[in-house]
Structure formats: structure tokens, C-alpha cells
Amino acid sequence: MTTSDAAPSTVRALAELLRLPNVFTALADVAMGFLFTHESAQPANQFALLGLASCSLYLSGMVLNDYFDRDIDRLERPARPIPSERISAGFARALGFGLLALGLLAGWGAGMMTANARCGIVATVLAAAVVLYDAVLKRTPLGPLAMGSCRVLNVLLGMSAAADVFQPIHWIVALGVGTYIAGVTWFARTEATDSHRGQLALGLLVMLGGIGLLAWYPRWYTADVEPWSDPVHAKWIGDRWYWFWGLMSIMIGWRALRAVIFPQPVYVQGTVKQCLLSLIILDAAVCMGVRGPFYAAAIVALVFPTMFLGRWIDST
């Protein structure tokens, strides 16, 4: 291999290690959380710092996941960047913890802008949860719950810059996203080999439970919550709001059902990719309920880089 060939190969290996297409799902989470508690994406520099924190912590988790799984991947996924020796384990470790540090700095920096330590605290707890999942909990029964908790914290990171304390409606939205991802994680636990149908069915039920929580969040709004979190657009839409969530459940459930019937890796991995992509749509719909179509469309736009990069880079 020539030097000119080596550079693109290294960049591709790095993108695979980072699972780069999926980072936009993390950005969708934190953007939705911020917009759920703010009238707009202002202050822009704080919004950007929280986005940087979320993306850095997410990418750190992707890298450390492969670092801690490197021995297992040599057997189950030898084409991954570390077992195929396209990326060294030492470099992956340094990159993973470097991104973790960047995420913490960005999170605390976002909080300093408004003298709000909550941003930094949530970022710190999220960083700890990422390492705990990758290093300890991933292959235990608590793995899906731990991954779901990371997504809960990611949404709360976006909400953490608000002046108000977290209200029940905020927790319901964050828990809805976390429950959905816990289901996706359970669904994907043995995606590299033939999966157990019961495990897949349970993962699907948990995913649908998360969607149900998101659909019902408008009912948790109370007068003591800041007006930015008032789901005025969801109320205006009326019953069509619930029809939308029902349609999303059917679309996601139908794709997942095929994998339950045919539990081979090609179907399971394809379903996992679609479920992760659908998270952006779910985030946009939640945002639509409080902010209307403009910001919802901005979040939906994150689907396009996810799909574009996903054509060349494996996201599972």
C-alpha cells in the first residue's frame, strides 16, 4: 500500500471506530433537550458547547466500546478497526479518553456561561455512565438499562442549561428516549450472531414502551412549568398527535418484526440501523410539540448526514 492509499484507509478506519453516522442521533437528543426548555437555540454559543459535549461524549463511548471489546471482537467481529489492526488499541484508548475529556470541558464550559453548574454535573455523570457501560456493564443484564441511562442523561444535558429545575415533563421525555434506546440495545445484544427470538421480542416491546412515553408527554405539562416547555403545538394538532406516534410505532414495529421472525444478523443489524435513524425523527416530533415545525425540521435534517455517511461506514 502506498502512502497516498494509506491516508484514506486510516480515515475510513477512524470513522468506523467512531461509528460516525450515529453521532447525529446524539446531537438530535441534546438539541431536542435544549429546545424543549428554551424559546430558541439561544444563546448560540451555549447551545454549540452542549452539542460539542454531547457529540464528544458519544464518540468517546463508541471508541471505548471497541477498546474494551477488542478481545471479543477478534472472534466475533474481526473486521472492526482494532482487531484488524487498522487502528492500534493504544491509539483507541487515548482517543476515547481524550474525547471524554473534551466532552467534560465543553459541558462545564456551557454551564459557566450562565453560572449554572448543572450542565457540568450532568456531563460528568454522563461521562461516568459511558465508561461504566463500556468497561463493566455492557455484557451484563444491566447493559441495556445502562445504555438507556446514557441517553436519558444526554437529553437532560440539553435541558440542563434551563433556569428551571427538572420537572416531571422533562423526566418523561428523557425517560422516553432512554427507554426506546434500552429496547434497541436489548434488540442488538447478539446482532453479530443469530439472535434469540424472545430477546428480540422483548427489545421491541421496550422500544414501543419508550415511544408510548414520548407520545403522552403533553399530558404531563402543568402550570408551574416554564412556558417554553408548554406543548402548545401538540395541543393544537389534537388527536393527530397520537396518530403520528401510532404510525411511528407501526413502522418501527413492522421492521423489527421481520427480524424477530428471521433472527439472522443481516436482518437484526438492518433493524438496529433503522431504529437508530428513527430516533432522530422521534426527537424532532418531541421538539415539534413545543417549538413548532421550524426547529423540528432542523432536527429532521440530521437524518441526511446520517444516511449519507451510513452508505460507506458501518454504524453497528
C-alpha positions, 0 to 999 in steps of 0.5 A, spaced: 500 500 500 502 506 498 502 512 502 497 516 498 492 509 499 494 509 506 491 516 508 484 514 506 484 507 509 486 510 516 480 515 515 475 510 513 478 506 519 477 512 524 470 513 522 468 506 523 471 506 530 467 512 531 461 509 528 460 516 525 453 516 522 450 515 529 453 521 532 447 525 529 442 521 533 446 524 539 446 531 537 438 530 535 437 528 543 441 534 546 438 539 541 431 536 542 433 537 550 435 544 549 429 546 545 424 543 549 426 548 555 428 554 551 424 559 546 430 558 541 437 555 540 439 561 544 444 563 546 448 560 540 454 559 543 451 555 549 447 551 545 454 549 540 458 547 547 452 542 549 452 539 542 460 539 542 459 535 549 454 531 547 457 529 540 464 528 544 461 524 549 458 519 544 464 518 540 468 517 546 463 511 548 463 508 541 471 508 541 471 505 548 466 500 546 471 497 541 477 498 546 474 494 551 471 489 546 477 488 542 478 481 545 471 479 543 471 482 537 477 478 534 472 472 534 466 475 533 467 481 529 474 481 526 473 486 521 472 492 526 478 497 526 482 494 532 482 487 531 484 488 524 489 492 526 487 498 522 487 502 528 492 500 534 488 499 541 493 504 544 491 509 539 483 507 541 484 508 548 487 515 548 482 517 543 476 515 547 479 518 553 481 524 550 474 525 547 471 524 554 475 529 556 473 534 551 466 532 552 467 534 560 470 541 558 465 543 553 459 541 558 462 545 564 464 550 559 456 551 557 454 551 564 459 557 566 456 561 561 450 562 565 453 560 572 449 554 572 453 548 574 448 543 572 450 542 565 457 540 568 454 535 573 450 532 568 456 531 563 460 528 568 455 523 570 454 522 563 461 521 562 461 516 568 455 512 565 459 511 558 465 508 561 461 504 566 457 501 560 463 500 556 468 497 561 463 493 566 456 493 564 455 492 557 455 484 557 451 484 563 443 484 564 444 491 566 447 493 559 441 495 556 438 499 562 445 502 562 445 504 555 438 507 556 441 511 562 446 514 557 441 517 553 436 519 558 442 523 561 444 526 554 437 529 553 437 532 560 444 535 558 440 539 553 435 541 558 440 542 563 442 549 561 434 551 563 433 556 569 428 551 571 429 545 575 427 538 572 420 537 572 416 531 571 415 533 563 422 533 562 423 526 566 418 523 561 421 525 555 428 523 557 425 517 560 422 516 553 428 516 549 432 512 554 427 507 554 426 506 546 434 506 546 434 500 552 429 496 547 434 497 541 440 495 545 436 489 548 434 488 540 442 488 538 445 484 544 447 478 539 446 482 532 453 479 530 450 472 531 443 469 530 439 472 535 434 469 540 427 470 538 424 472 545 430 477 546 428 480 540 421 480 542 422 483 548 427 489 545 421 491 541 416 491 546 421 496 550 422 500 544 414 501 543 414 502 551 419 508 550 415 511 544 408 510 548 412 515 553 414 520 548 407 520 545 403 522 552 408 527 554 403 533 553 399 530 558 404 531 563 405 539 562 402 543 568 402 550 570 408 551 574 412 549 568 416 554 564 412 556 558 417 554 553 416 547 555 408 548 554 406 543 548 402 548 545 403 545 538 401 538 540 395 541 543 393 544 537 394 538 532 389 534 537 388 527 536 393 527 530 398 527 535 397 520 537 396 518 530 403 520 528 406 516 534 401 510 532 404 510 525 411 511 528 410 505 532 407 501 526 413 502 522 418 501 527 414 495 529 413 492 522 421 492 521 423 489 527 418 484 526 421 481 520 427 480 524 424 477 530 421 472 525 428 471 521 433 472 527 439 472 522 444 478 523 443 481 516 436 482 518 437 484 526 443 489 524 438 492 518 433 493 524 438 496 529 440 501 523 433 503 522 431 504 529 437 508 530 435 513 524 428 513 527 430 516 533 432 522 530 425 523 527 422 521 534 426 527 537 424 532 532 416 530 533 418 531 541 421 538 539 415 539 534 410 539 540 413 545 543 417 549 538 413 548 532 415 545 525 421 550 524 426 547 529 423 540 528 425 540 521 432 542 523 432 536 527 429 532 521 435 534 517 440 530 521 437 524 518 441 526 511 448 526 514 446 520 517 444 516 511 449 519 507 455 517 511 451 510 513 452 508 505 460 507 506 461 506 514 458 501 518 454 504 524 453 497 528 
